[in-house]
Amino acid sequence: MAKGTVKWFNATKGFGFIQPDSGGPDVFVHISAVERSGLRTLVEGQKVNFEVEQDRRTGKSSAGHLQMTGTHGTGGGPKD
């Protein structure tokens, strides 16, 4: 599982990017992956663990199976 920091996330648009701690390109994250992980949203600067998944149709990479690694900001907690 990779580790990274939320670079930015726009809940209204439903997507954002995670900057991997290991370097390399930022990883796209969609609101559906956030919600499937039991979270409401992501907050800029929030530390997360994630898996890089590849879409079988498009071949594009995105983050999935997100887990918070610390608390930063508000609203990123698990859904009630």
PDB file of N, CA, C and O in Angstrom, chain B, residues numbered from 101:
ATOM      1  N   MET B 101       0.849  -1.171   0.000  1.00  0.00           N
ATOM      2  CA  MET B 101       0.000   0.000   0.000  1.00  0.00           C
ATOM      3  C   MET B 101       0.899   1.240   0.000  1.00  0.00           C
ATOM      4  O   MET B 101       1.853   1.324   0.773  1.00  0.00           O
ATOM      5  N   ALA B 102       0.588   2.186  -0.863  1.00  0.00           N
ATOM      6  CA  ALA B 102       1.363   3.420  -0.970  1.00  0.00           C
ATOM      7  C   ALA B 102       0.928   4.431   0.086  1.00  0.00           C
ATOM      8  O   ALA B 102      -0.179   4.361   0.621  1.00  0.00           O
ATOM      9  N   LYS B 103       1.817   5.363   0.368  1.00  0.00           N
ATOM     10  CA  LYS B 103       1.515   6.453   1.297  1.00  0.00           C
ATOM     11  C   LYS B 103       1.660   7.760   0.545  1.00  0.00           C
ATOM     12  O   LYS B 103       2.478   7.879  -0.367  1.00  0.00           O
ATOM     13  N   GLY B 104       0.853   8.746   0.936  1.00  0.00           N
ATOM     14  CA  GLY B 104       0.946  10.039   0.276  1.00  0.00           C
ATOM     15  C   GLY B 104       0.198  11.118   1.027  1.00  0.00           C
ATOM     16  O   GLY B 104      -0.348  10.897   2.108  1.00  0.00           O
ATOM     17  N   THR B 105       0.190  12.300   0.417  1.00  0.00           N
ATOM     18  CA  THR B 105      -0.456  13.475   0.983  1.00  0.00           C
ATOM     19  C   THR B 105      -1.453  14.015  -0.031  1.00  0.00           C
ATOM     20  O   THR B 105      -1.144  14.126  -1.217  1.00  0.00           O
ATOM     21  N   VAL B 106      -2.644  14.349   0.437  1.00  0.00           N
ATOM     22  CA  VAL B 106      -3.655  14.926  -0.448  1.00  0.00           C
ATOM     23  C   VAL B 106      -3.141  16.289  -0.911  1.00  0.00           C
ATOM     24  O   VAL B 106      -2.941  17.197  -0.105  1.00  0.00           O
ATOM     25  N   LYS B 107      -2.934  16.413  -2.212  1.00  0.00           N
ATOM     26  CA  LYS B 107      -2.451  17.672  -2.783  1.00  0.00           C
ATOM     27  C   LYS B 107      -3.603  18.665  -2.834  1.00  0.00           C
ATOM     28  O   LYS B 107      -3.467  19.813  -2.411  1.00  0.00           O
ATOM     29  N   TRP B 108      -4.728  18.217  -3.351  1.00  0.00           N
ATOM     30  CA  TRP B 108      -5.976  18.981  -3.314  1.00  0.00           C
ATOM     31  C   TRP B 108      -7.129  18.047  -3.611  1.00  0.00           C
ATOM     32  O   TRP B 108      -6.962  17.017  -4.263  1.00  0.00           O
ATOM     33  N   PHE B 109      -8.310  18.423  -3.122  1.00  0.00           N
ATOM     34  CA  PHE B 109      -9.518  17.646  -3.377  1.00  0.00           C
ATOM     35  C   PHE B 109     -10.697  18.600  -3.399  1.00  0.00           C
ATOM     36  O   PHE B 109     -10.896  19.365  -2.456  1.00  0.00           O
ATOM     37  N   ASN B 110     -11.483  18.561  -4.473  1.00  0.00           N
ATOM     38  CA  ASN B 110     -12.660  19.409  -4.622  1.00  0.00           C
ATOM     39  C   ASN B 110     -13.890  18.526  -4.519  1.00  0.00           C
ATOM     40  O   ASN B 110     -14.221  17.803  -5.459  1.00  0.00           O
ATOM     41  N   ALA B 111     -14.571  18.581  -3.376  1.00  0.00           N
ATOM     42  CA  ALA B 111     -15.737  17.725  -3.145  1.00  0.00           C
ATOM     43  C   ALA B 111     -16.874  18.067  -4.096  1.00  0.00           C
ATOM     44  O   ALA B 111     -17.652  17.187  -4.462  1.00  0.00           O
ATOM     45  N   THR B 112     -16.984  19.335  -4.504  1.00  0.00           N
ATOM     46  CA  THR B 112     -18.042  19.747  -5.430  1.00  0.00           C
ATOM     47  C   THR B 112     -17.837  19.100  -6.794  1.00  0.00           C
ATOM     48  O   THR B 112     -18.787  18.605  -7.400  1.00  0.00           O
ATOM     49  N   LYS B 113     -16.605  19.105  -7.272  1.00  0.00           N
ATOM     50  CA  LYS B 113     -16.298  18.488  -8.565  1.00  0.00           C
ATOM     51  C   LYS B 113     -16.139  16.979  -8.440  1.00  0.00           C
ATOM     52  O   LYS B 113     -16.295  16.251  -9.420  1.00  0.00           O
ATOM     53  N   GLY B 114     -15.825  16.507  -7.223  1.00  0.00           N
ATOM     54  CA  GLY B 114     -15.759  15.075  -6.981  1.00  0.00           C
ATOM     55  C   GLY B 114     -14.436  14.409  -7.306  1.00  0.00           C
ATOM     56  O   GLY B 114     -14.393  13.204  -7.552  1.00  0.00           O
ATOM     57  N   PHE B 115     -13.350  15.184  -7.310  1.00  0.00           N
ATOM     58  CA  PHE B 115     -12.050  14.563  -7.561  1.00  0.00           C
ATOM     59  C   PHE B 115     -10.925  15.427  -7.022  1.00  0.00           C
ATOM     60  O   PHE B 115     -11.133  16.571  -6.618  1.00  0.00           O
ATOM     61  N   GLY B 116      -9.729  14.856  -7.024  1.00  0.00           N
ATOM     62  CA  GLY B 116      -8.533  15.563  -6.591  1.00  0.00           C
ATOM     63  C   GLY B 116      -7.308  14.717  -6.885  1.00  0.00           C
ATOM     64  O   GLY B 116      -7.361  13.786  -7.689  1.00  0.00           O
ATOM     65  N   PHE B 117      -6.199  15.051  -6.225  1.00  0.00           N
ATOM     66  CA  PHE B 117      -4.945  14.344  -6.466  1.00  0.00           C
ATOM     67  C   PHE B 117      -4.192  14.104  -5.164  1.00  0.00           C
ATOM     68  O   PHE B 117      -4.241  14.911  -4.236  1.00  0.00           O
ATOM     69  N   ILE B 118      -3.498  12.976  -5.122  1.00  0.00           N
ATOM     70  CA  ILE B 118      -2.646  12.605  -3.999  1.00  0.00           C
ATOM     71  C   ILE B 118      -1.203  12.618  -4.492  1.00  0.00           C
ATOM     72  O   ILE B 118      -0.900  12.093  -5.563  1.00  0.00           O
ATOM     73  N   GLN B 119      -0.318  13.223  -3.704  1.00  0.00           N
ATOM     74  CA  GLN B 119       1.106  13.235  -4.022  1.00  0.00           C
ATOM     75  C   GLN B 119       1.764  12.080  -3.276  1.00  0.00           C
ATOM     76  O   GLN B 119       1.833  12.106  -2.047  1.00  0.00           O
ATOM     77  N   PRO B 120       2.251  11.064  -3.996  1.00  0.00           N
ATOM     78  CA  PRO B 120       2.870   9.910  -3.334  1.00  0.00           C
ATOM     79  C   PRO B 120       4.145  10.297  -2.586  1.00  0.00           C
ATOM     80  O   PRO B 120       4.934  11.107  -3.075  1.00  0.00           O
ATOM     81  N   ASP B 121       4.344   9.722  -1.407  1.00  0.00           N
ATOM     82  CA  ASP B 121       5.561   9.960  -0.632  1.00  0.00           C
ATOM     83  C   ASP B 121       6.793   9.444  -1.366  1.00  0.00           C
ATOM     84  O   ASP B 121       7.896   9.956  -1.171  1.00  0.00           O
ATOM     85  N   SER B 122       6.610   8.436  -2.204  1.00  0.00           N
ATOM     86  CA  SER B 122       7.728   7.823  -2.922  1.00  0.00           C
ATOM     87  C   SER B 122       8.158   8.621  -4.147  1.00  0.00           C
ATOM     88  O   SER B 122       9.123   8.258  -4.820  1.00  0.00           O
ATOM     89  N   GLY B 123       7.440   9.715  -4.440  1.00  0.00           N
ATOM     90  CA  GLY B 123       7.742  10.512  -5.622  1.00  0.00           C
ATOM     91  C   GLY B 123       6.927  10.037  -6.810  1.00  0.00           C
ATOM     92  O   GLY B 123       6.029   9.207  -6.668  1.00  0.00           O
ATOM     93  N   GLY B 124       7.240  10.555  -7.959  1.00  0.00           N
ATOM     94  CA  GLY B 124       6.501  10.197  -9.157  1.00  0.00           C
ATOM     95  C   GLY B 124       5.296  11.096  -9.346  1.00  0.00           C
ATOM     96  O   GLY B 124       5.076  12.033  -8.579  1.00  0.00           O
ATOM     97  N   PRO B 125       4.515  10.799 -10.379  1.00  0.00           N
ATOM     98  CA  PRO B 125       3.368  11.659 -10.693  1.00  0.00           C
ATOM     99  C   PRO B 125       2.276  11.587  -9.625  1.00  0.00           C
ATOM    100  O   PRO B 125       2.115  10.575  -8.944  1.00  0.00           O
ATOM    101  N   ASP B 126       1.533  12.686  -9.498  1.00  0.00           N
ATOM    102  CA  ASP B 126       0.388  12.708  -8.596  1.00  0.00           C
ATOM    103  C   ASP B 126      -0.632  11.680  -9.065  1.00  0.00           C
ATOM    104  O   ASP B 126      -0.724  11.383 -10.256  1.00  0.00           O
ATOM    105  N   VAL B 127      -1.402  11.136  -8.115  1.00  0.00           N
ATOM    106  CA  VAL B 127      -2.374  10.085  -8.410  1.00  0.00           C
ATOM    107  C   VAL B 127      -3.782  10.659  -8.298  1.00  0.00           C
ATOM    108  O   VAL B 127      -4.147  11.232  -7.272  1.00  0.00           O
ATOM    109  N   PHE B 128      -4.562  10.502  -9.350  1.00  0.00           N
ATOM    110  CA  PHE B 128      -5.951  10.951  -9.389  1.00  0.00           C
ATOM    111  C   PHE B 128      -6.771  10.182  -8.361  1.00  0.00           C
ATOM    112  O   PHE B 128      -6.566   8.983  -8.171  1.00  0.00           O
ATOM    113  N   VAL B 129      -7.705  10.874  -7.692  1.00  0.00           N
ATOM    114  CA  VAL B 129      -8.624  10.202  -6.771  1.00  0.00           C
ATOM    115  C   VAL B 129     -10.029  10.743  -7.012  1.00  0.00           C
ATOM    116  O   VAL B 129     -10.238  11.956  -7.029  1.00  0.00           O
ATOM    117  N   HIS B 130     -10.983   9.847  -7.195  1.00  0.00           N
ATOM    118  CA  HIS B 130     -12.379  10.202  -7.456  1.00  0.00           C
ATOM    119  C   HIS B 130     -13.194  10.059  -6.181  1.00  0.00           C
ATOM    120  O   HIS B 130     -12.874   9.240  -5.320  1.00  0.00           O
ATOM    121  N   ILE B 131     -14.250  10.858  -6.064  1.00  0.00           N
ATOM    122  CA  ILE B 131     -15.112  10.829  -4.880  1.00  0.00           C
ATOM    123  C   ILE B 131     -15.680   9.428  -4.637  1.00  0.00           C
ATOM    124  O   ILE B 131     -15.890   9.044  -3.486  1.00  0.00           O
ATOM    125  N   SER B 132     -15.927   8.670  -5.689  1.00  0.00           N
ATOM    126  CA  SER B 132     -16.488   7.323  -5.506  1.00  0.00           C
ATOM    127  C   SER B 132     -15.507   6.429  -4.745  1.00  0.00           C
ATOM    128  O   SER B 132     -15.930   5.598  -3.940  1.00  0.00           O
ATOM    129  N   ALA B 133     -14.202   6.588  -4.989  1.00  0.00           N
ATOM    130  CA  ALA B 133     -13.196   5.806  -4.254  1.00  0.00           C
ATOM    131  C   ALA B 133     -13.139   6.252  -2.797  1.00  0.00           C
ATOM    132  O   ALA B 133     -12.948   5.434  -1.898  1.00  0.00           O
ATOM    133  N   VAL B 134     -13.304   7.548  -2.570  1.00  0.00           N
ATOM    134  CA  VAL B 134     -13.323   8.083  -1.204  1.00  0.00           C
ATOM    135  C   VAL B 134     -14.498   7.477  -0.444  1.00  0.00           C
ATOM    136  O   VAL B 134     -14.338   6.978   0.670  1.00  0.00           O
ATOM    137  N   GLU B 135     -15.676   7.526  -1.053  1.00  0.00           N
ATOM    138  CA  GLU B 135     -16.889   7.012  -0.405  1.00  0.00           C
ATOM    139  C   GLU B 135     -16.833   5.504  -0.207  1.00  0.00           C
ATOM    140  O   GLU B 135     -17.274   5.002   0.826  1.00  0.00           O
ATOM    141  N   ARG B 136     -16.297   4.773  -1.184  1.00  0.00           N
ATOM    142  CA  ARG B 136     -16.161   3.312  -1.037  1.00  0.00           C
ATOM    143  C   ARG B 136     -15.243   2.957   0.128  1.00  0.00           C
ATOM    144  O   ARG B 136     -15.357   1.881   0.714  1.00  0.00           O
ATOM    145  N   SER B 137     -14.340   3.862   0.454  1.00  0.00           N
ATOM    146  CA  SER B 137     -13.412   3.647   1.569  1.00  0.00           C
ATOM    147  C   SER B 137     -14.018   4.050   2.909  1.00  0.00           C
ATOM    148  O   SER B 137     -13.359   3.962   3.945  1.00  0.00           O
ATOM    149  N   GLY B 138     -15.279   4.493   2.885  1.00  0.00           N
ATOM    150  CA  GLY B 138     -15.962   4.865   4.121  1.00  0.00           C
ATOM    151  C   GLY B 138     -15.671   6.277   4.596  1.00  0.00           C
ATOM    152  O   GLY B 138     -15.954   6.614   5.745  1.00  0.00           O
ATOM    153  N   LEU B 139     -15.107   7.109   3.725  1.00  0.00           N
ATOM    154  CA  LEU B 139     -14.794   8.493   4.073  1.00  0.00           C
ATOM    155  C   LEU B 139     -15.791   9.432   3.406  1.00  0.00           C
ATOM    156  O   LEU B 139     -16.450   9.064   2.434  1.00  0.00           O
ATOM    157  N   ARG B 140     -15.896  10.657   3.941  1.00  0.00           N
ATOM    158  CA  ARG B 140     -16.790  11.660   3.356  1.00  0.00           C
ATOM    159  C   ARG B 140     -16.087  12.473   2.284  1.00  0.00           C
ATOM    160  O   ARG B 140     -16.638  12.723   1.212  1.00  0.00           O
ATOM    161  N   THR B 141     -14.862  12.883   2.588  1.00  0.00           N
ATOM    162  CA  THR B 141     -14.090  13.731   1.687  1.00  0.00           C
ATOM    163  C   THR B 141     -12.621  13.622   2.070  1.00  0.00           C
ATOM    164  O   THR B 141     -12.273  12.936   3.031  1.00  0.00           O
ATOM    165  N   LEU B 142     -11.772  14.293   1.325  1.00  0.00           N
ATOM    166  CA  LEU B 142     -10.354  14.393   1.655  1.00  0.00           C
ATOM    167  C   LEU B 142     -10.023  15.863   1.852  1.00  0.00           C
ATOM    168  O   LEU B 142     -10.683  16.739   1.292  1.00  0.00           O
ATOM    169  N   VAL B 143      -8.995  16.127   2.650  1.00  0.00           N
ATOM    170  CA  VAL B 143      -8.601  17.494   2.974  1.00  0.00           C
ATOM    171  C   VAL B 143      -7.152  17.710   2.549  1.00  0.00           C
ATOM    172  O   VAL B 143      -6.298  16.853   2.777  1.00  0.00           O
ATOM    173  N   GLU B 144      -6.880  18.854   1.932  1.00  0.00           N
ATOM    174  CA  GLU B 144      -5.522  19.184   1.520  1.00  0.00           C
ATOM    175  C   GLU B 144      -4.552  19.019   2.684  1.00  0.00           C
ATOM    176  O   GLU B 144      -4.799  19.513   3.784  1.00  0.00           O
ATOM    177  N   GLY B 145      -3.450  18.325   2.435  1.00  0.00           N
ATOM    178  CA  GLY B 145      -2.435  18.094   3.456  1.00  0.00           C
ATOM    179  C   GLY B 145      -2.653  16.836   4.279  1.00  0.00           C
ATOM    180  O   GLY B 145      -1.791  16.452   5.070  1.00  0.00           O
ATOM    181  N   GLN B 146      -3.800  16.192   4.098  1.00  0.00           N
ATOM    182  CA  GLN B 146      -4.128  14.972   4.852  1.00  0.00           C
ATOM    183  C   GLN B 146      -3.233  13.822   4.389  1.00  0.00           C
ATOM    184  O   GLN B 146      -3.027  13.637   3.190  1.00  0.00           O
ATOM    185  N   LYS B 147      -2.703  13.054   5.339  1.00  0.00           N
ATOM    186  CA  LYS B 147      -1.880  11.884   5.030  1.00  0.00           C
ATOM    187  C   LYS B 147      -2.793  10.679   4.838  1.00  0.00           C
ATOM    188  O   LYS B 147      -3.693  10.437   5.641  1.00  0.00           O
ATOM    189  N   VAL B 148      -2.554   9.927   3.768  1.00  0.00           N
ATOM    190  CA  VAL B 148      -3.383   8.762   3.468  1.00  0.00           C
ATOM    191  C   VAL B 148      -2.525   7.597   2.989  1.00  0.00           C
ATOM    192  O   VAL B 148      -1.439   7.786   2.441  1.00  0.00           O
ATOM    193  N   ASN B 149      -3.033   6.402   3.208  1.00  0.00           N
ATOM    194  CA  ASN B 149      -2.525   5.196   2.563  1.00  0.00           C
ATOM    195  C   ASN B 149      -3.501   4.897   1.437  1.00  0.00           C
ATOM    196  O   ASN B 149      -4.698   5.153   1.569  1.00  0.00           O
ATOM    197  N   PHE B 150      -3.003   4.360   0.335  1.00  0.00           N
ATOM    198  CA  PHE B 150      -3.879   4.078  -0.801  1.00  0.00           C
ATOM    199  C   PHE B 150      -3.235   3.031  -1.700  1.00  0.00           C
ATOM    200  O   PHE B 150      -2.035   2.765  -1.622  1.00  0.00           O
ATOM    201  N   GLU B 151      -4.054   2.455  -2.541  1.00  0.00           N
ATOM    202  CA  GLU B 151      -3.561   1.533  -3.562  1.00  0.00           C
ATOM    203  C   GLU B 151      -3.785   2.176  -4.918  1.00  0.00           C
ATOM    204  O   GLU B 151      -4.827   2.786  -5.160  1.00  0.00           O
ATOM    205  N   VAL B 152      -2.814   2.040  -5.793  1.00  0.00           N
ATOM    206  CA  VAL B 152      -2.966   2.546  -7.154  1.00  0.00           C
ATOM    207  C   VAL B 152      -3.658   1.463  -7.968  1.00  0.00           C
ATOM    208  O   VAL B 152      -3.164   0.343  -8.094  1.00  0.00           O
ATOM    209  N   GLU B 153      -4.815   1.822  -8.516  1.00  0.00           N
ATOM    210  CA  GLU B 153      -5.607   0.889  -9.319  1.00  0.00           C
ATOM    211  C   GLU B 153      -5.571   1.329 -10.772  1.00  0.00           C
ATOM    212  O   GLU B 153      -5.459   2.518 -11.071  1.00  0.00           O
ATOM    213  N   GLN B 154      -5.665   0.367 -11.665  1.00  0.00           N
ATOM    214  CA  GLN B 154      -5.659   0.659 -13.092  1.00  0.00           C
ATOM    215  C   GLN B 154      -7.025   0.308 -13.674  1.00  0.00           C
ATOM    216  O   GLN B 154      -7.513  -0.809 -13.501  1.00  0.00           O
ATOM    217  N   ASP B 155      -7.641   1.275 -14.368  1.00  0.00           N
ATOM    218  CA  ASP B 155      -8.927   1.044 -15.017  1.00  0.00           C
ATOM    219  C   ASP B 155      -8.704   0.113 -16.210  1.00  0.00           C
ATOM    220  O   ASP B 155      -7.894   0.404 -17.090  1.00  0.00           O
ATOM    221  N   ARG B 156      -9.416  -0.987 -16.230  1.00  0.00           N
ATOM    222  CA  ARG B 156      -9.221  -1.984 -17.300  1.00  0.00           C
ATOM    223  C   ARG B 156      -9.624  -1.450 -18.668  1.00  0.00           C
ATOM    224  O   ARG B 156      -9.044  -1.830 -19.685  1.00  0.00           O
ATOM    225  N   ARG B 157     -10.622  -0.565 -18.688  1.00  0.00           N
ATOM    226  CA  ARG B 157     -11.097  -0.011 -19.954  1.00  0.00           C
ATOM    227  C   ARG B 157     -10.162   1.052 -20.509  1.00  0.00           C
ATOM    228  O   ARG B 157      -9.760   0.996 -21.671  1.00  0.00           O
ATOM    229  N   THR B 158      -9.816   2.035 -19.654  1.00  0.00           N
ATOM    230  CA  THR B 158      -9.051   3.189 -20.127  1.00  0.00           C
ATOM    231  C   THR B 158      -7.548   3.060 -19.909  1.00  0.00           C
ATOM    232  O   THR B 158      -6.763   3.733 -20.577  1.00  0.00           O
ATOM    233  N   GLY B 159      -7.143   2.195 -18.973  1.00  0.00           N
ATOM    234  CA  GLY B 159      -5.733   2.055 -18.650  1.00  0.00           C
ATOM    235  C   GLY B 159      -5.208   3.140 -17.726  1.00  0.00           C
ATOM    236  O   GLY B 159      -4.023   3.150 -17.392  1.00  0.00           O
ATOM    237  N   LYS B 160      -6.085   4.063 -17.305  1.00  0.00           N
ATOM    238  CA  LYS B 160      -5.670   5.161 -16.426  1.00  0.00           C
ATOM    239  C   LYS B 160      -5.569   4.687 -14.981  1.00  0.00           C
ATOM    240  O   LYS B 160      -6.320   3.815 -14.543  1.00  0.00           O
ATOM    241  N   SER B 161      -4.626   5.278 -14.251  1.00  0.00           N
ATOM    242  CA  SER B 161      -4.418   4.942 -12.841  1.00  0.00           C
ATOM    243  C   SER B 161      -5.202   5.888 -11.947  1.00  0.00           C
ATOM    244  O   SER B 161      -5.408   7.054 -12.284  1.00  0.00           O
ATOM    245  N   SER B 162      -5.636   5.373 -10.805  1.00  0.00           N
ATOM    246  CA  SER B 162      -6.302   6.200  -9.800  1.00  0.00           C
ATOM    247  C   SER B 162      -6.111   5.557  -8.431  1.00  0.00           C
ATOM    248  O   SER B 162      -5.737   4.389  -8.323  1.00  0.00           O
ATOM    249  N   ALA B 163      -6.372   6.339  -7.393  1.00  0.00           N
ATOM    250  CA  ALA B 163      -6.220   5.856  -6.022  1.00  0.00           C
ATOM    251  C   ALA B 163      -7.490   5.151  -5.570  1.00  0.00           C
ATOM    252  O   ALA B 163      -8.599   5.568  -5.908  1.00  0.00           O
ATOM    253  N   GLY B 164      -7.319   4.084  -4.806  1.00  0.00           N
ATOM    254  CA  GLY B 164      -8.442   3.356  -4.226  1.00  0.00           C
ATOM    255  C   GLY B 164      -8.044   2.795  -2.879  1.00  0.00           C
ATOM    256  O   GLY B 164      -6.887   2.904  -2.472  1.00  0.00           O
ATOM    257  N   HIS B 165      -8.990   2.199  -2.188  1.00  0.00           N
ATOM    258  CA  HIS B 165      -8.750   1.595  -0.868  1.00  0.00           C
ATOM    259  C   HIS B 165      -8.016   2.576   0.052  1.00  0.00           C
ATOM    260  O   HIS B 165      -6.979   2.255   0.632  1.00  0.00           O
ATOM    261  N   LEU B 166      -8.578   3.769   0.164  1.00  0.00           N
ATOM    262  CA  LEU B 166      -7.968   4.843   0.950  1.00  0.00           C
ATOM    263  C   LEU B 166      -8.112   4.611   2.446  1.00  0.00           C
ATOM    264  O   LEU B 166      -9.141   4.127   2.917  1.00  0.00           O
ATOM    265  N   GLN B 167      -7.076   4.961   3.181  1.00  0.00           N
ATOM    266  CA  GLN B 167      -7.090   4.912   4.646  1.00  0.00           C
ATOM    267  C   GLN B 167      -6.394   6.163   5.159  1.00  0.00           C
ATOM    268  O   GLN B 167      -5.313   6.517   4.688  1.00  0.00           O
ATOM    269  N   MET B 168      -7.017   6.831   6.127  1.00  0.00           N
ATOM    270  CA  MET B 168      -6.378   7.986   6.751  1.00  0.00           C
ATOM    271  C   MET B 168      -5.241   7.488   7.633  1.00  0.00           C
ATOM    272  O   MET B 168      -5.375   6.459   8.296  1.00  0.00           O
ATOM    273  N   THR B 169      -4.120   8.213   7.646  1.00  0.00           N
ATOM    274  CA  THR B 169      -3.006   7.830   8.509  1.00  0.00           C
ATOM    275  C   THR B 169      -2.831   8.795   9.666  1.00  0.00           C
ATOM    276  O   THR B 169      -2.041   8.532  10.572  1.00  0.00           O
ATOM    277  N   GLY B 170      -3.543   9.892   9.654  1.00  0.00           N
ATOM    278  CA  GLY B 170      -3.464  10.884  10.722  1.00  0.00           C
ATOM    279  C   GLY B 170      -4.648  11.811  10.608  1.00  0.00           C
ATOM    280  O   GLY B 170      -5.461  11.670   9.694  1.00  0.00           O
ATOM    281  N   THR B 171      -4.757  12.745  11.509  1.00  0.00           N
ATOM    282  CA  THR B 171      -5.859  13.691  11.440  1.00  0.00           C
ATOM    283  C   THR B 171      -5.325  15.042  11.035  1.00  0.00           C
ATOM    284  O   THR B 171      -4.417  15.578  11.670  1.00  0.00           O
ATOM    285  N   HIS B 172      -5.886  15.591   9.980  1.00  0.00           N
ATOM    286  CA  HIS B 172      -5.513  16.913   9.501  1.00  0.00           C
ATOM    287  C   HIS B 172      -6.741  17.523   8.882  1.00  0.00           C
ATOM    288  O   HIS B 172      -7.330  16.936   7.974  1.00  0.00           O
ATOM    289  N   GLY B 173      -7.138  18.672   9.341  1.00  0.00           N
ATOM    290  CA  GLY B 173      -8.321  19.315   8.798  1.00  0.00           C
ATOM    291  C   GLY B 173      -9.585  18.685   9.343  1.00  0.00           C
ATOM    292  O   GLY B 173      -9.563  17.990  10.359  1.00  0.00           O
ATOM    293  N   THR B 174     -10.691  18.937   8.654  1.00  0.00           N
ATOM    294  CA  THR B 174     -11.981  18.420   9.098  1.00  0.00           C
ATOM    295  C   THR B 174     -12.701  17.745   7.952  1.00  0.00           C
ATOM    296  O   THR B 174     -12.400  17.983   6.783  1.00  0.00           O
ATOM    297  N   GLY B 175     -13.648  16.908   8.300  1.00  0.00           N
ATOM    298  CA  GLY B 175     -14.522  16.323   7.294  1.00  0.00           C
ATOM    299  C   GLY B 175     -14.012  15.074   6.636  1.00  0.00           C
ATOM    300  O   GLY B 175     -14.723  14.502   5.810  1.00  0.00           O
ATOM    301  N   GLY B 176     -12.830  14.619   6.949  1.00  0.00           N
ATOM    302  CA  GLY B 176     -12.294  13.452   6.289  1.00  0.00           C
ATOM    303  C   GLY B 176     -12.538  12.161   7.024  1.00  0.00           C
ATOM    304  O   GLY B 176     -12.075  11.102   6.601  1.00  0.00           O
ATOM    305  N   GLY B 177     -13.265  12.239   8.127  1.00  0.00           N
ATOM    306  CA  GLY B 177     -13.480  11.054   8.949  1.00  0.00           C
ATOM    307  C   GLY B 177     -14.423  10.059   8.331  1.00  0.00           C
ATOM    308  O   GLY B 177     -15.042  10.340   7.304  1.00  0.00           O
ATOM    309  N   PRO B 178     -14.540   8.908   8.937  1.00  0.00           N
ATOM    310  CA  PRO B 178     -15.441   7.874   8.430  1.00  0.00           C
ATOM    311  C   PRO B 178     -16.889   8.341   8.422  1.00  0.00           C
ATOM    312  O   PRO B 178     -17.301   9.183   9.220  1.00  0.00           O
ATOM    313  N   LYS B 179     -17.641   7.768   7.498  1.00  0.00           N
ATOM    314  CA  LYS B 179     -19.071   8.075   7.434  1.00  0.00           C
ATOM    315  C   LYS B 179     -19.762   7.521   8.658  1.00  0.00           C
ATOM    316  O   LYS B 179     -19.355   6.495   9.202  1.00  0.00           O
ATOM    317  N   ASP B 180     -20.811   8.205   9.092  1.00  0.00           N
ATOM    318  CA  ASP B 180     -21.611   7.717  10.237  1.00  0.00           C
ATOM    319  C   ASP B 180     -22.493   6.572   9.818  1.00  0.00           C
ATOM    320  O   ASP B 180     -23.235   6.032  10.638  1.00  0.00           O
TER     321      ASP B 180
END
